[in-house]
Amino acid sequence: MTISTLKVGAKMNEGFRTEVECSHNFVIDQPKPAGTDEGPNPMEIFLASLPACICAIGRIIANQKRLPVRGINVKLEGDIDKNFLLGKTEEGRAGFIEIRTFVEIDADMSMEEKQAYLHEIEKRCPIADNMQFTSKLKSIVVA
């Protein structure tokens, strides 16, 4: 096993605007009137990571196996109880209750081959893995 550590950072200033530090810095925000609408909100970023990872892992596998994949188009839906995250109820949970992906694979492959390809993508996708299984989460106050 070879373990790599990825590092990102985030800094909240006034309001909901959060500056994210990573290989390509960006801003996460909330829509108006709560935020300044300078970027997607954290839930959108979280959800967007899955279709992006499906596309990236799909390309890796297609290249490795020389599969005739021209492209992958992923749409995603996620159901969440906003009342819980806003503190209006203590019943339920903060996370997404269900996340559904709709994957279109542009390739000269049968439906069975596409399904097997998608299964391998999901198996090798770190974002899908973290959504399906529990990863250890450690939060440490440093100041």
N, C-alpha and C positions, 0 to 999 in steps of 0.2 A: 504494500500500500504506500502510495506517495501522497502526502498531505501538503496542500498549498494554502496559504492564508491570504485572503483578499481583504483589503482595508478600504473603508469609505468613512466619511465624516459628514456631519450635518450641524449647522449653526442656525439657531433661531434668534432673530432680533426682534423688532417690533412686529406686532400683529401675528399673522400666521405664516409670513414669508420665511422659508427655510432654505438656506444656501447649502447645497450638497457638494461635497468635495470628493471627486473620484477621477477616473481617467478623462472624463469629459464633464466638467462641472455644470450643474444646472440648478434651477430653482423649483421648489415644491411650494405650493400655496393653496389657498382656498378661494372659491369663487366669491365675487362681490355679493352681498355687502360685508360679509365676515372678513374676507381677505382682500387682496388687491388683484387677484386673478392673473398673477404673473407666471403661473405654471400649473401643471396637473396637481391634483391632491394626492396624499399618500396612498389612498386606496387604489386610485388609477395607476399609480406607479407600480404598486404591488401586482395588480392584475396584469398590467402590460408586460411584466417580466416573463410571464408564462408563454404567451404567443411568440414573443421575441426569442425565448429559449427554444421553443419547439422549432422555429425556423432555423436557428443557428445549429442545433443538434441535427436537424433534418439534413442540412447542407453537409455537415461533417460526415454523416453516415452515407449520404449519396455519393460523396467524393470517395470515401473509403471503399465502398462496394461497387463503385462505377454504375450507379443506378441512373436511369434516364429521367431524373427529376428536373423539370424546368422551373418549378416554383412551388411555394406553399403559401396558402392564404388562411389565416386563422382569425376567427371571430370568437369573442369570449363574453360570457355573462356571469355575473357574480351576485348572489343574494346575500344581503347583510341586514341585520337588525340595528338601524341607526339609533333607536331609542336606548339600546343598551350602551352604545359607545358615548352617547350624550348624557348618560347618567339618569335617564328618565325611568329606568327600570333596573332591577337587579336580577331579573329572570332572563335566561338565555346565555349568550356569549358574545364577545366583541368581534370575533372573527367571522369570515364568510361561512354561511350555512351550506351553500352549494356553489360550485364553480363549474360552468359548462363550457367546453371548447367545441367549436365547429371547424373542422379542418378540411380544406380543399387541397388536394395534391394534384398538381398539373404534371402528369407523367403518363407514359405509355405503359401502364400497369393495370392488372385486373383489380377489382375491389378487394379480393382476398390478399393480394400482394400489397395494396395500399394499407390495408388494416394491419398486416404484419409489420410493415414499415413504420406506421404510426405507433404500434406497440413498442417497437425497439426505441423509437424516439422518446416516448414517455419513460421507458425504463432507464435511459441514459441522461435524461434531462434533470439537472440538479434542482431547478425550480419546481418541477412536477414532483420530484422526490420529497422536497421540503413541504409541499402542500399535502402530500399523501401520508407522510410519516412524521414523527416527532423528532425534531433536532433539539439538542441541548441548548437552552438559551440562558446565558449568564449576563446579568446586568450589574455593573459595579459603579458605585458613586466614587468619583475620583477627586472631587473638590466640593 
